[in-house]
Amino acid sequence: MPEAPADVVRLAEERAAARSSKDFAAADSLRDRIAAEGWTVVDGYRLEAVDTVPRPVGRIKAEAVSSLLDQDADVDVSVQWVCEGWPEDIERAIAGFRRHEGDRSVQYVVADVTDREPAEWGDRVDVVWLEEGTGWGAARNAGLKRTRGRVVLVTDGSVEPTGDVFGPLESALADPAVGVCGPFGIVTRDLRQFDESPGGDCDAVEGYLMALRRETLIAAGLFDEKFRWYRTADIEYSFRVKDLDRRATVVDVPVRKHEHRMWFSTKPEDRARWSKKNFYRFLDRFRDRWDLLVDPLPEDERPHLLAAATSGLAGGLTVAGSGISFRPST
């Protein structure tokens, strides 16, 4: 393995010092200068020539994506999308986030299951180019494994920032009791019907935009890859975070919600079938977890969930809101 030149070693030492002093913007700048010299910093301190670093060729399997979650965070925020089409929506969202970065260091990660060439995403977007047919859960996890932020935003291309989204979410997550937060929350009393949260603590944060600390992501684990279709995955994940004895809460942030393309592009019979399957998967794990609800029904009023869910789903389960969680329409 070639030895790094003295000037590159010096840059690496400066970067290490910047990270130690928590000057992450300077550390990012130094990392870019090291990369421009043809080197990369591995495991936080070892220099390797870029040509010696294994790189995926073309589209890869989700399970082949190496994880950075066992490494220390080196950016303030990572924002992550799954692209199953309509890249212009994600580009619109990235532009909105970039306008309001302030002095934060922000990483943008796209797990792309389309045939779009990664270079088309432009600079400062980390692209995980996945095989055709990769399910939503596996794609989401492949992108999350490449995040480097102390705070991680799991979001959807239908959401466009119109102001500083980062600040309010970072402030909310400064409370260690908060596990997941975002602008769209839902609540339920019976684990059957979910309604829009009026604000404050909620039972789940919708996947339009979910924010959590890196350590919460690691503790809760990645998304359930059995969710090949996106719906209800956000409810299931929120409940897993709450099962860590951490709260889910609504945080008001400036965003505009556009049409959710995947919902409207999917045949009604397919989305009903896939949504039903996903909701059953959620119930399989959490049907009796009344302790996780903000305001559950009294014990003597609780339905037998399997029978209730079967009845509700057969007739078109009513869930308020739109897009990500299980509901009949957007």
Secondary structure, 3 states (H helix, E strand, C coil): CCCCCHHHHHHHHHHHHHHHCCCHHHHHHHHHHHHHCCEEEECCCEEEEHHHCCCCCCCECHHHCCCCCCCCCCEEEEEEEEECCCHHHHHHHHHHHHCCCCCCCEEEEEEECCCCCHHHHCCCEEEEEECCCCCHHHHHHHHHCCCCEEEEEEECCCEEECCCCHHHHHHHHCCCCEEEEECCEEECCCCCCCEECCCCEECEECCCEEEEEHHHHHHHCCCCCCCCCCCCHHHHHHHHHHCCCCEEEECCCCEEECCCHHHHHCCHHHHHHHHHHHHHHHHHHHCCCHHHCCCCCCHHHCCCHHHHHHHHHHCCCCCCCCCCCCCCCC
